[in-house]
Amino acid sequence: MLVGDLTLPTFIHNLMCYDTPMTIQLDEYTLPEHISYSAFTTFVDCGYQYYLGRLLNLPEQPSVWSVGGSSFHTATELWDLENL
């Protein structure tokens, strides 16, 4: 995916390498100073999905993949707590 003439990872890397916070104004919405990679890619991929999930905090229907992913993350977190 391209943002301007940069790939998305390069754009985000450049964005996060500044010493002072940047303000990103897109149309009528200003992105927060601190935004996760997943939130930013959601915004770039589908602004409406970002709006529904991040601004309105509407729950998303879980897919079979997210259930498995959540289970995996829970298991690895428990393993870390017990073994590290």
SEKELUM-548413 format. One record per residue (C-alpha): residue number from 0; residue in three letters; z, y, x. Coordinates in steps of 0.2 Angstrom, whole numbers. Each point is the difference from the previous one (the first is absolute). Example, Ala and Ser with C-alpha at 12.3 -4.5 7.8 and 13.67 -1.06 7.14 Angstrom:
2
     k     r      zz      yy      xx
     0   ALA      39     -22      62
     1   SER      -3      17       6
//
This chain:
84
     k     r      zz      yy      xx
     0   MET       0       0       0
     1   LEU      -4      17       6
     2   VAL       9      17      -2
     3   GLY     -12      13       6
     4   ASP      -8      -7      15
     5   LEU      16     -10       5
     6   THR       5     -18      -4
     7   LEU      16       0     -11
     8   PRO      11      -8      14
     9   THR      -6      14      12
    10   PHE       3      13     -13
    11   ILE      18      -6      -3
    12   HIS       3      -2      19
    13   ASN      -6      18       3
    14   LEU      11       6     -15
    15   MET      16      -8       7
    16   CYS      -2       6      18
    17   TYR       3      18      -4
    18   ASP      17       7       5
    19   THR       2      11     -15
    20   PRO      -3      -6     -18
    21   MET     -16       3      -8
    22   THR      -4       4     -18
    23   ILE     -15      -9      -8
    24   GLN      -7       9     -15
    25   LEU     -12     -11     -10
    26   ASP      -7       8     -15
    27   GLU      16       6     -10
    28   TYR      12     -12       8
    29   THR       9       2      16
    30   LEU       5     -16       9
    31   PRO      18      -2       5
    32   GLU       4       4      19
    33   HIS       6     -18       2
    34   ILE     -12     -13      -7
    35   SER      -1     -19       3
    36   TYR     -17      -7       6
    37   SER      -1     -11     -16
    38   ALA       4      16     -11
    39   PHE     -14      10       9
    40   THR     -13     -14      -1
    41   THR       4      -2     -19
    42   PHE      -3      19      -2
    43   VAL     -16      -1      10
    44   ASP      -6     -16      -9
    45   CYS       5       5     -17
    46   GLY       8      16      -4
    47   TYR       4      -5     -18
    48   GLN       9     -16       6
    49   TYR      10      11      12
    50   TYR       4      12     -14
    51   LEU       6     -14     -12
    52   GLY      10     -10      13
    53   ARG       7      13      12
    54   LEU       2      16     -11
    55   LEU       3      -8     -18
    56   ASN       9     -15       8
    57   LEU      -8     -12     -13
    58   PRO       3     -18       4
    59   GLU     -15     -10       5
    60   GLN      -4     -17      -7
    61   PRO       4     -13      13
    62   SER     -14     -11       6
    63   VAL       2     -17       7
    64   TRP      -3       7      17
    65   SER      14      13      -1
    66   VAL      13     -14      -6
    67   GLY      -4     -10      15
    68   GLY       0      15      12
    69   SER      17       5      -7
    70   SER       7     -17       3
    71   PHE      -7      -1      18
    72   HIS       8      17       4
    73   THR      17      -5      -8
    74   ALA       0     -16      10
    75   THR      -4       8      17
    76   GLU      13      14      -3
    77   LEU      13     -13      -4
    78   TRP      -5     -10      16
    79   ASP       1      16      10
    80   LEU      17       4      -6
    81   GLU       6     -17       4
    82   ASN      -8      -2      17
    83   LEU      -1      17       8
//
